[in-house]
């Protein structure tokens, strides 16, 4: 095996791990919702798309970086989630699962069609000066943009070879506190 092959293999493995981290964050949200509330949220992906469109609109019209608008969007979605939970989901908690499924499928369809009506069917990207920055860790190069689920682009470019370093920072800041909370809850239940 040549050093070029080993370097390409390390680069591919690193890219796969970082892409998997992005998908892991999405799955974490879905599994926490199902695990805690016992409701399958079929509008989860559509809510993520609305959040990405909000980041795009903040950049396009207000010239605010998507990373800087992230806390405001999170607060907005916390409020929207609270209203959705109290107004629509709570009355369906005791009902059969197929009714919960239909309710959240309807929410998903409404969100998709509102996005289509407001923004249109075309994909929209964000062009930042820093999007082509890269960081070298040993022989492996980490890029900023275009991994699936990247926060900096509403619809990622599937043909791009750049990787994102964002999951490297977001995954530990989300997963470690979640693990600590779940672990504390399990130990509290075992002590009772």
ABEGO torsion letter per residue (X at the ends): XBAAAAAAAAAAAAAAAAAAAAAAAAAAAAAAAAAAAGBBBAAAAAAAAAAAAAAAAAAAAAGBBAAAAAAAAAAAAAAAAAAAAAAAAAAAAABBAAAAAAAAAAAAAAAAAAAAAAAEABBBBBBBAAAABBBBBEABBBBABGBBGBAABABBBAABABBBAAAAAAAAAAAAAAAAAAAAAAAAAAAX
